[in-house]
Each structure stands twice: as structure tokens, then as C-alpha cells.
């Protein structure tokens, strides 16, 4: 399935109002037009950051798949709680230093650790073969 065919759906929103911010919104009021232009510029910056984040996640999972192969071949379990504890503390410090709510860093850590362990288990179940987990590896 190509990326354009993938059905990634936004969760249904309840009790939210919506304002579509586009050229039509900007018409008729110069102050609104200026606000719309600023939002558009900020969103472009956000899109650039998202591109970098997703690219870095792809790179990160290539490394974690390699770790999974090594663990499977050595007979190690997918989980390493000492490493997880280290990551909790490390990412908390990084978040605080960066001015980010540490809860956001913890949500990120929880996602990547859960996904890495899931992949490590699949690799172990396949006898150390990563298969097509990372098609760009």
C-alpha cells in the first residue's frame, strides 16, 4: 500500500469548535490577514520540524532493529529495565533543559520503548531475522 493509499485518520473530535485558517479566512480584514499569514509561516516551521522528527525516528528504529537482531542472536530478552530507567532520567533532564514539559518527553519515551520492544520480540520470534521491519535499513 502506498503512502497515499494509507488510511490514517484523525480521531473524531468531540465538543470542539473549528476555524479553518486559509485564504478565505484572511479576506476582508487586514488584521485577520496578518494573523493568518503569521500562522501560515509558523505552520511551515512546524512542518519542517515534523519532517526532521519523522526522519530521525526512522533512523532511530534502524538502530533499535539492529539492537533487536543482536539481542535475539544472543538469546537476550527484548526488555532491559536498567536501560529504560536510564532513559527515563536522561530524557527528563533533556526535557527540562530544553524547556519542554517532561511529561511530553515521557510520552515519547514510552512510545519508542514500547515499539522497540515489540519489534525486538518479532525479531526474536523470527530467529534473529529482522525481515522487512525497516525497509530502508
RONU-610987 format. One line per 2 residues: number of its first residue (from 1); their letters; for each residue y, x, z of N, C-alpha, C. Coordinates in nm, 2 decimals. Atoms other than C-alpha are relative to their C-alpha. Layout:
# RONU-610987
NUM	A	Y X Z Y X Z Y X Z | ...
This chain:
# RONU-610987
1	XX	-0.12 0.08 0.00 0.00 0.00 0.00 0.12 0.09 0.00 | -0.13 -0.08 0.01 0.34 0.15 -0.10 0.09 -0.05 0.11
3	XX	-0.10 0.03 -0.11 0.63 0.16 0.15 0.07 -0.14 -0.03 | -0.07 0.12 0.03 0.80 -0.12 -0.04 -0.09 -0.13 0.01
5	XX	0.09 0.11 -0.02 0.49 -0.34 -0.01 -0.03 -0.03 0.15 | 0.04 0.01 -0.14 0.45 -0.29 0.36 0.09 -0.11 0.07
7	XX	-0.07 0.11 -0.06 0.54 -0.59 0.57 0.04 0.03 0.14 | -0.05 -0.03 -0.14 0.74 -0.45 0.86 0.10 -0.11 0.03
9	XX	-0.08 0.11 -0.03 0.90 -0.75 1.02 0.08 0.03 0.12 | -0.09 -0.01 -0.12 1.19 -0.76 1.26 -0.05 -0.11 0.09
11	XX	0.04 0.10 -0.09 1.08 -0.95 1.57 0.10 -0.12 0.00 | -0.09 0.12 0.00 1.22 -1.31 1.59 0.09 0.01 0.12
13	XX	-0.11 -0.01 -0.10 1.54 -1.32 1.79 0.01 -0.14 0.06 | -0.03 0.12 -0.06 1.59 -1.59 2.04 0.13 0.01 0.08
15	XX	-0.13 0.01 -0.08 1.92 -1.70 2.19 0.10 0.11 -0.04 | -0.10 -0.10 0.05 2.12 -1.45 1.98 0.08 -0.07 -0.11
17	XX	-0.09 0.04 0.11 2.42 -1.52 1.76 0.00 0.12 -0.09 | 0.00 -0.10 0.10 2.46 -1.32 1.44 0.14 0.00 -0.07
19	XX	-0.11 -0.02 0.10 2.76 -1.18 1.24 -0.05 0.09 -0.10 | 0.03 -0.09 0.11 2.68 -1.04 0.90 0.12 0.08 -0.03
21	XX	-0.12 -0.08 0.02 2.91 -0.75 0.86 -0.01 0.06 -0.14 | 0.01 -0.04 0.14 2.97 -0.70 0.49 0.14 -0.02 -0.06
23	XX	-0.13 0.01 0.07 3.25 -0.71 0.23 0.06 -0.14 0.01 | -0.05 0.14 -0.01 3.28 -1.09 0.26 0.07 -0.01 0.14
25	XX	-0.06 0.00 -0.14 3.35 -1.04 0.64 0.14 0.06 0.00 | -0.13 -0.08 0.00 3.63 -0.79 0.56 0.11 -0.07 -0.07
27	XX	-0.10 0.06 0.08 3.82 -1.02 0.33 0.10 -0.08 0.08 | -0.10 0.09 -0.05 4.15 -1.18 0.43 0.07 0.05 0.12
29	XX	-0.07 -0.05 -0.12 4.24 -0.98 0.75 -0.01 0.15 0.00 | 0.00 -0.15 0.00 4.34 -0.61 0.73 -0.07 0.06 0.12
31	XX	0.06 -0.06 -0.12 4.24 -0.55 1.09 -0.15 -0.02 0.00 | 0.15 0.02 0.01 3.89 -0.70 1.04 -0.05 0.09 -0.11
33	XX	0.05 -0.09 0.11 3.86 -0.50 0.71 -0.01 0.14 0.06 | 0.01 -0.13 -0.06 3.94 -0.18 0.91 -0.12 0.01 0.09
35	XX	0.12 0.00 -0.09 3.68 -0.27 1.17 -0.13 0.01 -0.08 | 0.12 0.00 0.09 3.42 -0.34 0.90 -0.02 0.14 -0.06
37	XX	0.01 -0.14 0.06 3.50 0.00 0.74 -0.05 0.10 0.10 | 0.04 -0.09 -0.11 3.46 0.18 1.07 -0.15 -0.02 0.03
39	XX	0.14 0.03 -0.03 3.13 0.00 1.14 -0.09 0.06 -0.11 | 0.08 -0.05 0.11 3.00 0.09 0.79 -0.01 0.15 0.01
41	XX	0.00 -0.15 -0.02 3.09 0.46 0.85 -0.10 0.04 0.11 | 0.08 -0.03 -0.11 2.92 0.46 1.18 -0.15 -0.03 -0.03
43	XX	0.14 0.04 0.04 2.61 0.29 1.04 -0.06 0.11 -0.09 | 0.05 -0.11 0.09 2.58 0.56 0.77 -0.04 0.12 0.09
45	XX	0.04 -0.11 -0.09 2.58 0.82 1.05 -0.13 -0.03 0.07 | 0.12 0.04 -0.06 2.32 0.62 1.23 -0.12 0.01 -0.09
47	XX	0.11 -0.01 0.09 2.11 0.60 0.92 -0.04 0.15 -0.03 | 0.03 -0.14 0.01 2.13 0.98 0.88 -0.08 0.05 0.12
49	XX	0.07 -0.04 -0.12 2.02 1.03 1.24 -0.14 -0.06 -0.01 | 0.13 0.06 0.01 1.73 0.79 1.18 -0.09 0.07 -0.09
51	XX	0.08 -0.07 0.09 1.62 0.98 0.88 -0.05 0.13 0.06 | 0.04 -0.12 -0.07 1.62 1.30 1.08 -0.11 -0.02 0.11
53	XX	0.10 0.03 -0.11 1.43 1.14 1.37 -0.14 -0.03 -0.06 | 0.13 0.03 0.06 1.16 1.00 1.15 -0.07 0.12 -0.07
55	XX	0.05 -0.12 0.06 1.12 1.33 0.96 -0.05 0.09 0.12 | 0.05 -0.08 -0.11 1.09 1.51 1.30 -0.13 -0.06 0.06
57	XX	0.13 0.07 -0.05 0.83 1.25 1.42 -0.12 0.04 -0.09 | 0.11 -0.03 0.09 0.63 1.32 1.11 -0.05 0.15 0.03
59	XX	0.04 -0.13 -0.03 0.64 1.69 1.18 -0.07 0.02 0.14 | 0.06 -0.01 -0.13 0.56 1.64 1.55 -0.15 -0.05 -0.01
61	XX	0.13 0.05 0.01 0.25 1.43 1.46 -0.09 0.09 -0.08 | 0.08 -0.10 0.07 0.13 1.70 1.22 -0.05 0.10 0.11
63	XX	0.04 -0.09 -0.10 0.13 1.94 1.52 -0.10 -0.06 0.10 | 0.10 0.06 -0.09 -0.04 1.69 1.75 -0.13 -0.03 -0.06
65	XX	0.13 0.01 0.07 -0.31 1.63 1.49 -0.07 0.13 0.01 | 0.07 -0.13 -0.01 -0.38 2.00 1.49 -0.05 0.02 0.14
67	XX	0.05 -0.01 -0.14 -0.40 1.99 1.87 -0.12 -0.08 0.01 | 0.12 0.09 -0.01 -0.64 1.70 1.84 -0.12 0.06 -0.06
69	XX	0.11 -0.06 0.06 -0.86 1.89 1.60 -0.06 0.11 0.09 | 0.04 -0.11 -0.09 -0.87 2.19 1.83 -0.07 -0.05 0.13
71	XX	0.06 0.06 -0.12 -0.94 1.97 2.14 -0.14 -0.06 -0.04 | 0.13 0.06 0.03 -1.22 1.78 1.96 -0.11 0.11 -0.03
73	XX	0.10 -0.10 0.03 -1.39 2.10 1.84 -0.04 0.08 0.12 | 0.03 -0.07 -0.13 -1.37 2.25 2.19 -0.07 -0.10 0.10
75	XX	0.06 0.09 -0.09 -1.50 1.93 2.35 0.09 -0.05 0.11 | -0.10 0.04 -0.10 -1.18 1.86 2.54 0.03 -0.15 -0.02
77	XX	-0.04 0.14 0.00 -1.07 1.51 2.63 0.13 -0.02 -0.07 | -0.14 0.03 0.06 -0.77 1.35 2.45 0.11 0.02 0.10
79	XX	-0.11 0.00 -0.10 -0.57 1.33 2.77 0.01 0.13 0.07 | -0.03 -0.12 -0.08 -0.41 1.62 2.95 0.12 -0.04 0.09
81	XX	-0.10 0.06 -0.09 -0.23 1.47 3.25 0.10 0.10 0.06 | -0.09 -0.10 -0.05 -0.08 1.80 3.37 0.11 0.02 -0.11
83	XX	-0.10 -0.01 0.11 0.09 1.83 3.02 0.09 -0.12 0.00 | -0.09 0.12 -0.01 0.21 1.47 3.05 0.10 0.01 0.11
85	XX	-0.09 -0.02 -0.11 0.36 1.54 3.39 0.11 0.09 -0.04 | -0.10 -0.10 0.04 0.54 1.84 3.25 0.09 -0.06 -0.10
87	XX	-0.09 0.06 0.10 0.67 1.64 2.95 0.09 -0.11 0.07 | -0.09 0.10 -0.07 0.80 1.36 3.19 0.12 0.07 0.06
89	XX	-0.11 -0.08 -0.06 1.00 1.62 3.38 0.09 0.06 -0.10 | -0.07 -0.07 0.11 1.11 1.81 3.07 0.09 -0.10 -0.07
91	XX	-0.08 0.09 0.08 1.23 1.51 2.87 0.10 -0.07 0.09 | -0.10 0.06 -0.09 1.40 1.36 3.18 0.12 0.10 0.01
93	XX	-0.11 -0.10 -0.01 1.61 1.69 3.21 0.08 0.00 -0.13 | -0.06 0.00 0.13 1.68 1.69 2.84 0.09 -0.12 -0.02
95	XX	-0.08 0.12 0.01 1.80 1.33 2.85 0.12 0.00 0.09 | -0.12 -0.01 -0.09 2.03 1.39 3.15 0.10 0.09 -0.06
97	XX	-0.09 -0.10 0.06 2.17 1.70 2.99 0.07 -0.05 -0.13 | -0.06 0.05 0.13 2.23 1.51 2.66 0.08 -0.13 0.02
99	XX	-0.07 0.12 -0.02 2.39 1.21 2.83 -0.07 -0.13 -0.04 | 0.09 0.11 0.04 2.10 0.98 2.74 -0.06 -0.06 0.12
101	XX	0.07 0.07 -0.10 1.96 0.72 2.97 -0.15 0.05 0.01 | 0.14 -0.05 -0.01 1.63 0.88 3.10 -0.11 -0.10 -0.03
103	XX	0.10 0.10 0.04 1.45 0.55 3.05 -0.03 0.00 -0.15 | 0.02 0.00 0.14 1.50 0.58 2.68 -0.09 0.12 -0.04
105	XX	0.09 -0.12 0.03 1.35 0.93 2.68 -0.14 -0.03 0.05 | 0.13 0.04 -0.05 1.06 0.79 2.89 -0.07 -0.09 -0.10
107	XX	0.06 0.09 0.10 1.00 0.51 2.63 -0.04 0.08 -0.12 | 0.04 -0.09 0.11 1.00 0.78 2.36 -0.13 0.08 0.03
109	XX	0.12 -0.08 -0.05 0.75 1.00 2.56 -0.12 -0.09 0.00 | 0.11 0.09 -0.01 0.53 0.70 2.63 -0.06 -0.03 -0.14
111	XX	0.04 0.03 0.13 0.52 0.61 2.26 -0.08 0.12 -0.06 | 0.06 -0.12 0.07 0.44 0.97 2.13 -0.13 0.04 0.07
113	XX	0.12 -0.04 -0.07 0.19 1.04 2.40 -0.12 -0.10 -0.02 | 0.10 0.11 0.02 0.00 0.71 2.36 -0.05 0.02 -0.15
115	XX	0.05 -0.01 0.14 -0.01 0.76 1.98 -0.07 0.13 -0.02 | 0.07 -0.13 0.01 -0.11 1.13 2.01 -0.14 -0.02 0.05
117	XX	0.13 0.01 -0.06 -0.40 1.04 2.24 -0.09 -0.09 -0.08 | 0.08 0.09 0.09 -0.51 0.75 2.01 -0.05 0.08 -0.12
119	XX	0.04 -0.09 0.11 -0.51 1.00 1.72 -0.11 0.10 0.04 | 0.09 -0.10 -0.05 -0.69 1.26 1.93 -0.14 -0.06 0.01
121	XX	0.13 0.07 -0.02 -0.96 1.01 2.01 -0.07 -0.03 -0.14 | 0.05 0.02 0.14 -1.00 0.92 1.64 -0.06 0.13 -0.06
123	XX	0.04 -0.13 0.05 -1.03 1.29 1.55 -0.13 0.04 0.07 | 0.12 -0.03 -0.07 -1.29 1.34 1.83 -0.12 -0.09 -0.05
125	XX	0.11 0.09 0.04 -1.49 1.03 1.72 -0.05 0.04 -0.14 | 0.04 -0.05 0.13 -1.49 1.19 1.37 -0.05 0.14 0.00
127	XX	0.06 -0.13 -0.01 -1.63 1.51 1.49 0.10 0.12 -0.02 | -0.10 -0.11 0.02 -1.31 1.71 1.47 0.07 -0.01 -0.13
129	XX	-0.06 0.01 0.13 -1.21 1.59 1.13 0.12 -0.09 0.01 | -0.12 0.09 -0.01 -0.85 1.46 1.11 0.01 -0.11 -0.10
131	XX	0.00 0.11 0.10 -0.93 1.26 0.80 0.14 -0.01 -0.07 | -0.13 0.03 0.06 -0.62 1.10 0.65 0.11 -0.04 0.10
133	XX	-0.10 0.04 -0.10 -0.43 1.06 0.97 0.14 0.05 -0.04 | -0.13 -0.06 0.04 -0.15 1.28 0.83 -0.01 0.04 -0.14
135	XX	0.02 -0.03 0.15 -0.14 1.26 0.45 0.09 0.11 -0.05 | -0.08 -0.11 0.05 0.13 1.52 0.43 -0.03 0.13 0.07
137	X	0.03 -0.12 -0.08 -0.03 1.78 0.66 -0.05 0.11 -0.09
